Amino acid sequence: MIGILSARTAIGVAWFLVGLGVLPLVCLLLWTYTHNSQPVSERILLQRGPFISNYFKPELDGTYQVSLNWLNKFPSRETQVDLDWEIVDSQGSVIDQGTYDSSLDGSNIVKLGEYHPQRGVRQRIIMNVHREVNGPDGETRLDIGIPEVALDVAEGAYPLAAEWAAFTTIPGIIMLVVTWFWRRFSAGGATLTSHP
């Protein structure tokens, strides 16, 4: 191939293939960075009384899920979660609200409810815990987001982008290496010819 194409053309084609392979992965990383599908993920203690999260801004349209997640251990089946929650904007207006009062039944994830946020509006969640939860020693986390988006990106988009990158970038890298060796070999041959 190098005999047909000039070295400069071969290098240009190689870099084009490398860029073509990396571009979807870079775009996906930028999209993930600028469109957070889970704006809230923070550790909490489910003690009796109010809990107020930091402000966050939903960046995607869709149904957001409000959930509690015990990361390291499963709470006992009899653990009772009893609380009210509401999403309010920076002016204190209620966007949505819900109530949860049930035992965990051996699950380590509790779906408190769902809501449709106002995109780009500063908001936060206020929870009023009616009963202290004496869970395991593991970390309890409050999550608000669209789990399907994160799952689609992790299980669908990233693997496809990685396969495309491998399919196009590897030939480009091979072309760069071969061209580099060919130019060095040609330069060495010319030197030997000029200086016997």
C-alpha positions as CSV (number, residue, x, y, z in Angstrom):
1,M,0.0,0.0,0.0
2,I,2.9,2.4,0.8
3,G,4.3,1.7,-2.7
4,I,1.0,3.0,-4.2
5,L,0.4,5.9,-1.8
6,S,2.9,8.6,-0.9
7,A,4.1,8.6,2.7
8,R,2.3,11.9,3.3
9,T,-1.0,10.5,2.0
10,A,-0.6,7.3,4.0
11,I,0.0,9.3,7.2
12,G,-3.1,11.5,6.4
13,V,-5.3,8.5,5.9
14,A,-4.0,6.9,9.1
15,W,-4.7,10.0,11.2
16,F,-8.1,10.2,9.6
17,L,-8.9,6.7,10.6
18,V,-7.6,7.3,14.2
19,G,-9.8,10.4,14.5
20,L,-12.8,8.7,13.0
21,G,-12.5,5.9,15.5
22,V,-12.0,8.1,18.6
23,L,-14.6,10.8,17.7
24,P,-17.8,8.9,18.7
25,L,-16.2,7.9,22.1
26,V,-15.1,11.5,22.7
27,C,-18.6,12.8,21.8
28,L,-20.2,10.2,24.1
29,L,-17.9,11.2,27.0
30,L,-18.7,14.9,26.4
31,W,-22.5,14.1,26.3
32,T,-22.2,12.1,29.5
33,Y,-20.3,14.9,31.2
34,T,-22.8,17.6,30.2
35,H,-26.0,15.6,30.5
36,N,-25.9,14.0,34.0
37,S,-28.6,11.3,34.2
38,Q,-28.2,11.1,38.0
39,P,-27.8,14.6,39.4
40,V,-28.2,13.4,43.0
41,S,-26.3,10.6,44.6
42,E,-25.3,11.4,48.2
43,R,-24.9,9.5,51.4
44,I,-27.5,10.1,54.0
45,L,-28.4,9.0,57.6
46,L,-32.1,8.0,57.9
47,Q,-32.6,9.6,61.3
48,R,-35.9,10.8,62.5
49,G,-36.5,14.4,61.3
50,P,-36.0,16.4,58.2
51,F,-33.3,15.9,55.6
52,I,-32.6,18.6,52.9
53,S,-30.4,17.9,49.9
54,N,-28.2,20.3,48.1
55,Y,-29.7,22.0,45.0
56,F,-29.4,20.3,41.7
57,K,-30.5,20.9,38.1
58,P,-32.0,18.1,36.0
59,E,-30.6,18.3,32.5
60,L,-32.7,15.6,30.7
61,D,-36.3,15.3,29.9
62,G,-38.1,12.2,31.3
63,T,-39.2,10.6,34.4
64,Y,-36.8,10.8,37.3
65,Q,-36.7,8.1,40.0
66,V,-36.2,8.9,43.7
67,S,-34.7,6.0,45.5
68,L,-32.7,4.8,48.5
69,N,-29.8,2.4,48.0
70,W,-28.0,0.4,50.7
71,L,-24.6,-0.2,49.0
72,N,-22.7,-2.7,51.1
73,K,-25.2,-4.8,52.9
74,F,-28.8,-5.8,52.8
75,P,-30.9,-4.4,55.6
76,S,-33.1,-6.9,57.5
77,R,-36.4,-7.8,55.9
78,E,-38.3,-6.2,58.8
79,T,-36.6,-2.8,58.3
80,Q,-39.4,-0.2,58.0
81,V,-39.0,2.9,55.9
82,D,-41.5,5.6,56.8
83,L,-41.0,9.1,55.2
84,D,-42.5,11.9,53.2
85,W,-40.6,13.6,50.4
86,E,-41.1,16.6,48.2
87,I,-39.1,18.3,45.4
88,V,-39.1,22.1,45.7
89,D,-37.5,24.8,43.6
90,S,-35.3,27.6,44.8
91,Q,-38.5,29.7,45.6
92,G,-39.9,26.9,47.8
93,S,-42.6,25.9,45.3
94,V,-43.4,22.2,45.4
95,I,-42.7,20.5,42.1
96,D,-43.8,17.0,43.2
97,Q,-44.1,15.0,46.4
98,G,-44.8,11.5,47.7
99,T,-45.0,9.2,50.7
100,Y,-43.4,5.9,51.4
101,D,-44.2,3.6,54.3
102,S,-43.3,0.0,53.9
103,S,-40.8,-2.7,55.0
104,L,-37.9,-3.6,52.8
105,D,-38.7,-7.3,52.4
106,G,-35.0,-8.1,51.9
107,S,-34.3,-5.5,49.1
108,N,-31.4,-3.1,49.3
109,I,-33.1,-0.6,47.0
110,V,-36.2,1.4,47.8
111,K,-38.0,3.2,45.1
112,L,-39.6,6.1,46.9
113,G,-41.4,7.5,43.8
114,E,-41.1,9.2,40.4
115,Y,-41.5,12.7,39.1
116,H,-41.2,14.9,36.0
117,P,-38.8,17.7,36.8
118,Q,-38.6,21.1,35.3
119,R,-35.4,20.9,33.2
120,G,-32.7,23.4,34.1
121,V,-34.5,24.6,37.2
122,R,-32.6,24.6,40.6
123,Q,-34.4,22.2,42.9
124,R,-33.8,20.0,45.9
125,I,-35.5,17.2,47.8
126,I,-36.8,17.6,51.4
127,M,-37.5,14.4,53.2
128,N,-39.2,14.1,56.6
129,V,-38.2,10.8,58.2
130,H,-40.9,9.6,60.6
131,R,-39.1,6.5,61.8
132,E,-35.3,6.1,62.2
133,V,-33.9,3.3,60.1
134,N,-31.4,1.1,61.9
135,G,-29.9,-0.4,58.8
136,P,-26.6,-2.3,58.4
137,D,-23.2,-0.7,58.8
138,G,-23.1,-0.1,55.1
139,E,-23.6,3.2,53.3
140,T,-27.1,4.4,52.6
141,R,-27.4,6.6,49.5
142,L,-30.1,8.8,48.1
143,D,-30.3,8.7,44.3
144,I,-32.3,10.9,42.0
145,G,-32.0,10.3,38.3
146,I,-33.1,8.3,35.2
147,P,-31.5,4.8,35.7
148,E,-32.5,3.7,32.1
149,V,-30.3,6.4,30.6
150,A,-27.3,5.4,32.6
151,L,-27.9,1.7,31.8
152,D,-28.3,2.4,28.1
153,V,-25.0,4.4,28.0
154,A,-23.1,1.8,30.1
155,E,-24.4,-1.3,28.3
156,G,-25.1,0.0,24.9
157,A,-23.5,3.2,23.7
158,Y,-20.0,2.8,25.3
159,P,-19.5,-0.8,24.0
160,L,-20.5,0.2,20.5
161,A,-18.3,3.3,20.6
162,A,-15.4,1.1,21.9
163,E,-15.9,-1.5,19.1
164,W,-16.1,1.2,16.5
165,A,-12.9,2.8,17.9
166,A,-11.1,-0.5,17.7
167,F,-12.4,-1.2,14.2
168,T,-11.1,2.0,12.8
169,T,-8.3,3.2,15.1
170,I,-6.2,0.0,15.0
171,P,-5.8,0.0,11.2
172,G,-4.9,3.7,11.4
173,I,-2.2,3.0,14.1
174,I,-0.9,0.1,12.0
175,M,-0.6,2.4,9.0
176,L,1.2,5.0,11.1
177,V,3.7,2.4,12.4
178,V,4.3,0.8,8.9
179,T,4.7,4.3,7.3
180,W,7.2,5.3,10.0
181,F,9.3,2.1,9.5
182,W,9.1,2.4,5.7
183,R,10.3,6.1,5.8
184,R,13.2,5.1,8.2
185,F,14.1,2.2,6.0
186,S,13.9,4.3,2.8
187,A,16.0,7.1,4.5
188,G,18.6,4.5,5.6
189,G,18.7,3.0,2.1
190,A,19.3,6.4,0.6
191,T,22.0,7.1,3.0
192,L,23.8,3.8,2.2
193,T,23.5,4.5,-1.5
194,S,24.9,8.0,-1.2
195,H,27.7,7.0,1.1
196,P,29.1,3.6,0.0
